[in-house]
Amino acid sequence: MSKLLLLAKKFNCFYLKGLATGECKPFIVEGIQVGLIRPDVLQQLLNFPEVFSVTSEYVELNPAFRNYEERTIKVDEVLRKLHSDQKFVTLKGWRNECYEVKRHFSSSSLLQMDRCATCLFGIMNYGVDITGYVKHPTLGICIWFQKRAADKQTWPGYWDNMVGGGLSVGHGILETALKESQEEASVSRELMKNLVSAGSVSFFYESQRGLFPNTVFVFEIELPLDFKPINSDGEVDEFELLPAADAIDRICSSNFKTTSAPVVLDFLIRHGIINIENEKELLRIIELLHVPLQTLYNNDITKKLSLGIKENGESQPVE
Amino acid sequence: MSKLLLLAKKFNCFYLKGLATGECKPFIVEGIQVGLIRPDVLQQLLNFPEVFSVTSEYVELNPAFRNYEERTIKVDEVLRKLHSDQKFVTLKGWRNECYEVKRHFSSSSLLQMDRCATCLFGIMNYGVDITGYVKHPTLGICIWFQKRAADKQTWPGYWDNMVGGGLSVGHGILETALKESQEEASVSRELMKNLVSAGSVSFFYESQRGLFPNTVFVFEIELPLDFKPINSDGEVDEFELLPAADAIDRICSSNFKTTSAPVVLDFLIRHGIINIENEKELLRIIELLHVPLQTLYNNDITKKLSLGIKENGESQPVE
């Protein structure tokens, strides 16, 4: 099989396999599915019945919580307990940086949650990535990559895209792009005027840590030949500029951050470097770069709960 | 609602609505689903039991046909009969130009069928589109559009992308791009060296004519400011160059070919003209530009038939 299709299947391992097993239960807040919960997480949530009610079909956040603030506080208390009890690997990396919890990107947020915990609940994750590239006179398009610092909480020492970051509570998309490009690679404000929004990629990855339904707002910037990224926040060990063919090898290698590969693949496809003449699985790959996350949680349980229709088909309030 | 999301829903009307009704039955060839058949078409196929066997679950091409050639001939005979009996609007436009019938793009073809008939069977349709644009010093990115000739079989007199064409039997993708750009817009071979492959869009549209699960290989070409497309095959009435903002109005207007809008939307997103700052439904729109057609027909019936498993779960040859 095409190695790029294999890669696209790898970063969609949950979408292609985990989802259909039915092992994960919908996570419902205010009658709306906002996530999926694995059996190991569900087991721990059973210890907090005043916060999470667990049925055979789904896990629901106590609907008695009145608003965004109360939901946020109650969930945070549980997570801090699980953190101090060392129940989950991912909670070791407590960030004090929160993500919004909502059904899809343009809907209103129901609560916020520390970013290290969102993968326990399969919460939709939004980020920003910037591909920095140069048009080399003889080598053609070359792409800048960063090597993540060895002490990063996630994917330490792995190769990654030049600039990237999660969309935290209170920060805009363009704002995040500007901030991260400054902190991670010292791209000047002047150069950043050449930043181009180029769409998004969406995929659903699973690792030992949890579930990652990720959507990345994709940006690109053409850089001068003599530009060199310089890290200023200590989160990057080194940068390297690679011609397109080497970039393909890099993203396929085992020391590349799996969840950053989609952005590079998308860039290489948009610029014609990967095309139907050299990649016969191009169409499958493109579809796997845009899996329908925005409607994935628009499921039967959400409908049933919001309509108050029970199994037998009668319409009545949800108990 | 966002007018661009409305547009994306319009060219995916079958994907978002028709598909779930279950009214259309899978069309099976050699144990593989290659299409979907509407009730009005199914009704006519009942008159050809030696070619099509119709069950409550699906329509199957007679598996006794031995090979590609025999399948092609037998189906063609039925279609010519339906054509001469004037059973379907779409068959009026007999093309003498065939499309391959296969499960997905990279699988081998099972038969060929006149292109006007493929929408009766919901056969996956592949095409090529080239967006011709200029970088104007004051107006920014401007896009060339064509007005289709008033005597075209489909979408006569509608506005359309600069160059486009279906992928017929025996023609390659790049070859089709080169041929169409020559015939439709007289883009010189020299200029065509600047052609860039930029991925694909996929969507599932339905009209009175039939079902259109369309995948378009997307190309773009930056043209000189003084370039003017000239039609040489009589299929275009006029060309017009529009600044990006006007291009958005054009594709949303009722006189734009609905099934060409995805290519323009994708172009405008890839070039940052439509972005999350000015279109809050950007993510939904991008997902609707890449619906998973390549795996859509990989369904339960195909699995059941290929495994020979009957309703009761026993494994045995298909009758």
Chai-1 contact restraints between the chains, C-beta under 6 A:
chainA,res_idxA,chainB,res_idxB,connection_type,confidence,min_distance_angstrom,max_distance_angstrom,comment,restraint_id
A,F105,B,L283,contact,1.0,0.0,6.0,A-B,restraint_1
A,S106,B,K280,contact,1.0,0.0,6.0,A-B,restraint_2
A,S106,B,E281,contact,1.0,0.0,6.0,A-B,restraint_3
A,I173,B,I276,contact,1.0,0.0,6.0,A-B,restraint_4
A,V196,B,G272,contact,1.0,0.0,6.0,A-B,restraint_5
A,S197,B,G272,contact,1.0,0.0,6.0,A-B,restraint_6
A,S197,B,N275,contact,1.0,0.0,6.0,A-B,restraint_7
A,A198,B,R270,contact,1.0,0.0,6.0,A-B,restraint_8
A,G199,B,I269,contact,1.0,0.0,6.0,A-B,restraint_9
A,G199,B,R270,contact,1.0,0.0,6.0,A-B,restraint_10
A,G199,B,I286,contact,1.0,0.0,6.0,A-B,restraint_11
A,S200,B,L283,contact,1.0,0.0,6.0,A-B,restraint_12
A,S200,B,I286,contact,1.0,0.0,6.0,A-B,restraint_13
A,T215,B,L283,contact,1.0,0.0,6.0,A-B,restraint_14
A,I269,B,G199,contact,1.0,0.0,6.0,A-B,restraint_15
A,R270,B,A198,contact,1.0,0.0,6.0,A-B,restraint_16
A,R270,B,G199,contact,1.0,0.0,6.0,A-B,restraint_17
A,R270,B,R270,contact,1.0,0.0,6.0,A-B,restraint_18
A,G272,B,V196,contact,1.0,0.0,6.0,A-B,restraint_19
A,G272,B,S197,contact,1.0,0.0,6.0,A-B,restraint_20
A,N275,B,S197,contact,1.0,0.0,6.0,A-B,restraint_21
A,I276,B,I173,contact,1.0,0.0,6.0,A-B,restraint_22
A,K280,B,S106,contact,1.0,0.0,6.0,A-B,restraint_23
A,E281,B,S106,contact,1.0,0.0,6.0,A-B,restraint_24
A,L283,B,F105,contact,1.0,0.0,6.0,A-B,restraint_25
A,L283,B,S200,contact,1.0,0.0,6.0,A-B,restraint_26
A,L283,B,Q294,contact,1.0,0.0,6.0,A-B,restraint_27
A,R284,B,Q294,contact,1.0,0.0,6.0,A-B,restraint_28
A,I286,B,G199,contact,1.0,0.0,6.0,A-B,restraint_29
A,I286,B,S200,contact,1.0,0.0,6.0,A-B,restraint_30
A,E287,B,H290,contact,1.0,0.0,6.0,A-B,restraint_31
A,E287,B,P292,contact,1.0,0.0,6.0,A-B,restraint_32
A,E287,B,Q294,contact,1.0,0.0,6.0,A-B,restraint_33
A,H290,B,E287,contact,1.0,0.0,6.0,A-B,restraint_34
A,H290,B,H290,contact,1.0,0.0,6.0,A-B,restraint_35
A,P292,B,E287,contact,1.0,0.0,6.0,A-B,restraint_36
A,Q294,B,L283,contact,1.0,0.0,6.0,A-B,restraint_37
A,Q294,B,R284,contact,1.0,0.0,6.0,A-B,restraint_38
A,Q294,B,E287,contact,1.0,0.0,6.0,A-B,restraint_39
